[in-house]
Structure formats: structure tokens, C-alpha cells
Amino acid sequence: MKRRVYRQRFFRLIALVVSFAFFLTSIIPVRIAVALHQAPVPQAIFVLGSASQRMEFAGEFWQKHTDLDIWVSDYAWNLDVDRPIFQKFGVPNQQLHLDGKATDTVTNFTSLVEDFVAQKLQHIYLMTSDYHMRRARAIASIVLGSHGIAVTPVQVPSRGDKSETLVRVLRDCGRSILWVVTGRSGASFNPRLK
């Protein structure tokens, strides 16, 4: 008898999670479509850190888009290296936003999404290495899309690095959904943070 009650509760929980996931996945594309309609041209450049070649590429890209601000999400210890790269390309300090709160790719997005919303950004260029773009776009679709922000990807060519595995993409999609639902990304479980 107890086993049947637990089984019923388990299946109800699964049904609730699946229903919520369906609702979430159906509302995000609508929010992205509205954002693209309202802001068809990107309003800022967002660079995922950890590679100076991404910063160099972003600096060159900015020279063709000097009206846009650049937002960088990187490890805190990289920010002192990032700033001079952008200065070399003439990016004014008031157009450069460096954030060092991220600990991984999911937190690259979750640590800045509220700032993007506060700046009323609805469409941004997303810049990262080509091998990293699939995972970054998936996370962006969930985290930024849930806040009505669309992305246009700009891939930084790499030296032949292999694309990230589907397992990593799915893991971080799950973490992104967790963040949308709870406000926590599960980053505290990262063994590199201990």
C-alpha cells in the first residue's frame, strides 16, 4: 500500500515537472520572438571570457560597431588582462562593462541577465569560440530568453578545437532551467570552486 502511494506521488511529481518544462519551453520562444520584433538589430556585444583571443576578436568587432557597449563575463582574475586588450582597440571605459562573478558558462549568463534587463537590452551579439557556441546558445536561449532577450551569435574562430559534447550542452540546459525555476544554477557543486 505504501509503495503504491509513493509511486503515485512520484508520477505526479514527474507529471508536474514535465508540464512545467513544457510551459517553460513554450513561453521562451514567444519572448524571444517579441524581443526580435521590438529590437531587430543587436543593442550590445556580450563576450564570454576565459580566452584572450575572444577579447581581441571582440575589440576588432567593436571597431565596426562603435555605438554598442561591450559586456564581458569572465573569471575575476582575468579582468586585469581583458581591460588593456579593449583599450588597445580604443573602447572607451564607459562602454566597457567587465564582470568577474562568473564561475562557469551558465553563470556567465545568470550573473549579468539582470544588468541586461536594467539596461533594457532585448537583443545582443553573443560572442564566444566556435567550439563553445552550441552550448552558449542553448544556455542563452533559456536564461536570456526567459527574460525576453534574443541573441545573435558571433563565432570566434579557434584552432580546430572540437565542439563540446551533447552531454555538456544538456547538463547546462538542465542547470539553466534550474536557475529559471529556483534562482540557483547548481554552480556550488563545481569541484573547482572548493
C-alpha positions, 0 to 999 in steps of 0.5 A: 500500500505504501509503495503504491502511494509513493509511486503515485506521488512520484508520477505526479511529481514527474507529471508536474515537472514535465508540464512545467518544462513544457510551459517553460519551453513554450513561453521562451520562444514567444519572448524571444520572438517579441524581443526580435520584433521590438529590437531587430538589430543587436543593442550590445556585444556580450563576450564570454571570457576565459580566452584572450583571443575572444577579447581581441576578436571582440575589440576588432568587432567593436571597431565596426560597431562603435555605438554598442557597449561591450559586456564581458563575463569572465573569471575575476582574475582575468579582468586585469588582462581583458581591460588593456586588450579593449583599450588597445582597440580604443573602447572607451571605459564607459562602454566597457562593462567587465564582470568577474562573478562568473564561475562557469558558462551558465553563470556567465549568463545568470550573473549579468541577465539582470544588468541586461534587463536594467539596461533594457537590452532585448537583443545582443551579439553573443560572442564566444569560440566556435567550439563553445557556441552550441552550448552558449546558445542553448544556455542563452536561449533559456536564461536570456530568453526567459527574460525576453532577450534574443541573441545573435551569435558571433563565432570566434574562430579557434584552432580546430578545437572540437565542439563540446559534447551533447552531454555538456550542452544538456547538463547546462540546459538542465542547470539553466532551467534550474536557475529559471525555476529556483534562482540557483544554477547548481554552480556550488557543486563545481569541484573547482570552486572548493 
